[in-house]
């Protein structure tokens, strides 16, 4: 698709337009949208100011334009990989359970304001240090191919099941108390 008109679809709650050739999507009249997936479109801009009911948003690989999402306080899933984001503030996302900011030039991230987080993907970022100690619901953590040299895992060790930290710069990885780990990838580090 190169264009689509959803203006008359005012009852629309779920919209997936991923992997198209869209450069403009107007969603002003779609105020009931809860799920929006626009992944892999070359968008020039995106205005979501009227879409405050969104709980799932996937804008991964949609171009480098800046998008305002801090008003989307109902989000439980945010996928914004490869968006050229250099910062991310967790202050407005207390309901997030899934977060993907991979392939962005982010150098720091604060996870403490997102207590419900279960899945975090931060691969191919510029993060050197990650403190996930307060992420007590974390089940999956992926931060591969990054300059990561320090990581503090969740204090709650019973939930973490999936940890991928391969091709980073870690020399120490304290995982002994995480007895429920099903997958551990730590290849290509400097572990001693």
Secondary structure as a PSIPRED ss2 file (coil, helix, strand):
# PSIPRED VFORMAT (PSIPRED V4.0)

   1 X C   1.000  0.000  0.000
   2 X C   1.000  0.000  0.000
   3 X C   1.000  0.000  0.000
   4 X C   1.000  0.000  0.000
   5 X C   1.000  0.000  0.000
   6 X C   1.000  0.000  0.000
   7 X C   1.000  0.000  0.000
   8 X C   1.000  0.000  0.000
   9 X C   1.000  0.000  0.000
  10 X C   1.000  0.000  0.000
  11 X C   1.000  0.000  0.000
  12 X C   1.000  0.000  0.000
  13 X C   1.000  0.000  0.000
  14 X E   0.000  0.000  1.000
  15 X E   0.000  0.000  1.000
  16 X E   0.000  0.000  1.000
  17 X C   1.000  0.000  0.000
  18 X C   1.000  0.000  0.000
  19 X C   1.000  0.000  0.000
  20 X C   1.000  0.000  0.000
  21 X C   1.000  0.000  0.000
  22 X C   1.000  0.000  0.000
  23 X C   1.000  0.000  0.000
  24 X C   1.000  0.000  0.000
  25 X C   1.000  0.000  0.000
  26 X C   1.000  0.000  0.000
  27 X C   1.000  0.000  0.000
  28 X C   1.000  0.000  0.000
  29 X C   1.000  0.000  0.000
  30 X C   1.000  0.000  0.000
  31 X C   1.000  0.000  0.000
  32 X C   1.000  0.000  0.000
  33 X C   1.000  0.000  0.000
  34 X C   1.000  0.000  0.000
  35 X E   0.000  0.000  1.000
  36 X E   0.000  0.000  1.000
  37 X E   0.000  0.000  1.000
  38 X C   1.000  0.000  0.000
  39 X C   1.000  0.000  0.000
  40 X C   1.000  0.000  0.000
  41 X C   1.000  0.000  0.000
  42 X C   1.000  0.000  0.000
  43 X C   1.000  0.000  0.000
  44 X C   1.000  0.000  0.000
  45 X C   1.000  0.000  0.000
  46 X C   1.000  0.000  0.000
  47 X C   1.000  0.000  0.000
  48 X C   1.000  0.000  0.000
  49 X C   1.000  0.000  0.000
  50 X C   1.000  0.000  0.000
  51 X C   1.000  0.000  0.000
  52 X C   1.000  0.000  0.000
  53 X C   1.000  0.000  0.000
  54 X C   1.000  0.000  0.000
  55 X C   1.000  0.000  0.000
  56 X E   0.000  0.000  1.000
  57 X E   0.000  0.000  1.000
  58 X E   0.000  0.000  1.000
  59 X C   1.000  0.000  0.000
  60 X C   1.000  0.000  0.000
  61 X C   1.000  0.000  0.000
  62 X C   1.000  0.000  0.000
  63 X C   1.000  0.000  0.000
  64 X C   1.000  0.000  0.000
  65 X C   1.000  0.000  0.000
  66 X C   1.000  0.000  0.000
  67 X C   1.000  0.000  0.000
  68 X C   1.000  0.000  0.000
  69 X C   1.000  0.000  0.000
  70 X C   1.000  0.000  0.000
  71 X C   1.000  0.000  0.000
  72 X C   1.000  0.000  0.000
  73 X C   1.000  0.000  0.000
  74 X C   1.000  0.000  0.000
  75 X C   1.000  0.000  0.000
  76 X C   1.000  0.000  0.000
  77 X E   0.000  0.000  1.000
  78 X E   0.000  0.000  1.000
  79 X E   0.000  0.000  1.000
  80 X C   1.000  0.000  0.000
  81 X C   1.000  0.000  0.000
  82 X C   1.000  0.000  0.000
  83 X C   1.000  0.000  0.000
  84 X C   1.000  0.000  0.000
  85 X C   1.000  0.000  0.000
  86 X C   1.000  0.000  0.000
  87 X C   1.000  0.000  0.000
  88 X C   1.000  0.000  0.000
  89 X C   1.000  0.000  0.000
  90 X H   0.000  1.000  0.000
  91 X H   0.000  1.000  0.000
  92 X H   0.000  1.000  0.000
  93 X C   1.000  0.000  0.000
  94 X C   1.000  0.000  0.000
  95 X C   1.000  0.000  0.000
  96 X C   1.000  0.000  0.000
  97 X C   1.000  0.000  0.000
  98 X E   0.000  0.000  1.000
  99 X E   0.000  0.000  1.000
 100 X E   0.000  0.000  1.000
 101 X C   1.000  0.000  0.000
 102 X C   1.000  0.000  0.000
 103 X C   1.000  0.000  0.000
 104 X C   1.000  0.000  0.000
 105 X C   1.000  0.000  0.000
 106 X C   1.000  0.000  0.000
 107 X C   1.000  0.000  0.000
 108 X C   1.000  0.000  0.000
 109 X C   1.000  0.000  0.000
 110 X C   1.000  0.000  0.000
 111 X C   1.000  0.000  0.000
 112 X C   1.000  0.000  0.000
 113 X C   1.000  0.000  0.000
 114 X C   1.000  0.000  0.000
 115 X C   1.000  0.000  0.000
 116 X C   1.000  0.000  0.000
 117 X C   1.000  0.000  0.000
 118 X C   1.000  0.000  0.000
 119 X E   0.000  0.000  1.000
 120 X E   0.000  0.000  1.000
 121 X E   0.000  0.000  1.000
 122 X C   1.000  0.000  0.000
 123 X C   1.000  0.000  0.000
 124 X C   1.000  0.000  0.000
 125 X C   1.000  0.000  0.000
 126 X C   1.000  0.000  0.000
 127 X C   1.000  0.000  0.000
 128 X C   1.000  0.000  0.000
 129 X E   0.000  0.000  1.000
 130 X E   0.000  0.000  1.000
 131 X E   0.000  0.000  1.000
 132 X C   1.000  0.000  0.000
 133 X C   1.000  0.000  0.000
 134 X C   1.000  0.000  0.000
 135 X C   1.000  0.000  0.000
 136 X C   1.000  0.000  0.000
 137 X C   1.000  0.000  0.000
 138 X C   1.000  0.000  0.000
 139 X C   1.000  0.000  0.000
 140 X E   0.000  0.000  1.000
 141 X E   0.000  0.000  1.000
 142 X E   0.000  0.000  1.000
 143 X C   1.000  0.000  0.000
 144 X C   1.000  0.000  0.000
 145 X C   1.000  0.000  0.000
 146 X C   1.000  0.000  0.000
 147 X C   1.000  0.000  0.000
 148 X C   1.000  0.000  0.000
 149 X C   1.000  0.000  0.000
 150 X E   0.000  0.000  1.000
 151 X E   0.000  0.000  1.000
 152 X E   0.000  0.000  1.000
 153 X C   1.000  0.000  0.000
 154 X C   1.000  0.000  0.000
 155 X C   1.000  0.000  0.000
 156 X C   1.000  0.000  0.000
 157 X C   1.000  0.000  0.000
 158 X C   1.000  0.000  0.000
 159 X C   1.000  0.000  0.000
 160 X C   1.000  0.000  0.000
 161 X C   1.000  0.000  0.000
 162 X E   0.000  0.000  1.000
 163 X E   0.000  0.000  1.000
 164 X E   0.000  0.000  1.000
 165 X C   1.000  0.000  0.000
 166 X C   1.000  0.000  0.000
 167 X C   1.000  0.000  0.000
 168 X C   1.000  0.000  0.000
 169 X C   1.000  0.000  0.000
 170 X C   1.000  0.000  0.000
 171 X C   1.000  0.000  0.000
 172 X C   1.000  0.000  0.000
 173 X C   1.000  0.000  0.000
 174 X C   1.000  0.000  0.000
 175 X C   1.000  0.000  0.000
 176 X C   1.000  0.000  0.000
 177 X C   1.000  0.000  0.000
 178 X C   1.000  0.000  0.000
 179 X C   1.000  0.000  0.000
 180 X C   1.000  0.000  0.000
 181 X C   1.000  0.000  0.000
 182 X C   1.000  0.000  0.000
 183 X E   0.000  0.000  1.000
 184 X E   0.000  0.000  1.000
 185 X E   0.000  0.000  1.000
 186 X C   1.000  0.000  0.000
 187 X C   1.000  0.000  0.000
 188 X C   1.000  0.000  0.000
 189 X C   1.000  0.000  0.000
 190 X C   1.000  0.000  0.000
 191 X C   1.000  0.000  0.000
 192 X C   1.000  0.000  0.000
